[in-house]
Every structure is written in structure tokens, then in C-alpha cells.
Amino acid sequence: MLKLNSTINIGSSVVVEQMKTKQRFTYKIVSIGEADASSGKISTSSPFGEAVVGKKSGEVFLCKAPEVK
């Protein structure tokens, strides 16, 4: 995990809380070649990756996720 105020980038692990359910998920930010959402590896070029890269640890942000059917 990152220290407080560290910048999120490739290799960072992030904990995300879903606003409606308060459920938490942990993801690792990786390059596009390593991405595998089923194992929690999210690409920097995905909508979530683009939204989170460059943020500081502890920073709150919104990222609209597609509905899963």
C-alpha cells in the first residue's frame, strides 16, 4: 500500500469503496499488457486507471463505472 500523500501510478495497489454499498475492493494498477480485471489488475489505460493515476493516496475521487449485467 502507498504511504499517505504518495502518488498513484503503475504498480500501486488501491482500495476503492463503492458509494452505494460501502463495499471495498483492492486493485493493482498495471500496464495494458498485464491487465486482468478478474484478478484485480487494472490497466492505466482503462477508464478507472485513467481516473486514478496521478491521484494522491487518501484522495477521494469519483469514477463512473459501467453497469454489470
C-alpha positions in Angstrom: 0.0 0.0 0.0 1.0 3.6 -0.5 2.1 5.9 2.2 -0.3 8.9 2.8 0.2 11.6 0.1 2.1 9.2 -2.3 1.1 9.4 -5.9 -0.8 6.5 -7.5 1.0 5.1 -10.6 1.8 1.7 -12.2 2.5 -0.8 -9.5 0.3 0.9 -6.9 -2.4 -1.0 -5.0 -5.6 1.0 -4.4 -8.6 0.3 -2.2 -11.9 1.5 -3.7 -15.1 1.9 -1.8 -18.4 1.6 -3.7 -20.5 4.5 -2.6 -23.9 2.8 -2.6 -22.9 -0.4 -0.8 -19.8 0.7 1.1 -18.2 -2.5 -0.2 -14.4 -2.2 -0.6 -12.2 -3.6 -3.4 -8.5 -3.7 -3.8 -6.9 -3.3 -7.3 -3.4 -3.1 -8.6 -2.6 -0.6 -11.3 -0.7 -2.2 -14.2 0.3 -1.7 -17.8 -2.2 -2.7 -20.5 -0.2 -5.9 -21.2 -0.6 -7.1 -17.6 -4.3 -6.1 -17.1 -6.6 -8.8 -15.8 -9.7 -7.5 -14.1 -10.7 -10.9 -12.8 -7.5 -10.9 -10.7 -7.8 -7.3 -9.7 -5.2 -5.9 -12.1 -6.5 -2.7 -13.8 -4.8 -1.1 -16.7 -3.7 2.6 -16.7 -5.5 3.0 -20.0 -8.9 1.8 -18.7 -11.4 4.4 -17.6 -10.7 3.6 -13.9 -6.9 3.6 -14.4 -7.1 7.0 -16.2 -9.1 8.4 -13.3 -6.9 7.1 -10.5 -3.4 7.6 -11.9 -1.8 10.8 -10.5 -4.1 11.0 -7.5 -2.7 11.0 -4.0 -3.3 8.2 -1.6 -6.2 9.1 0.6 -7.7 11.4 -2.0 -11.4 10.9 -2.7 -12.5 10.9 -6.4 -15.4 9.8 -8.5 -15.2 7.4 -11.4 -18.4 6.3 -13.1 -18.3 2.5 -13.7 -20.4 0.7 -16.3 -23.3 -1.3 -15.1 -22.5 -5.0 -14.8 -25.4 -7.2 -16.1 
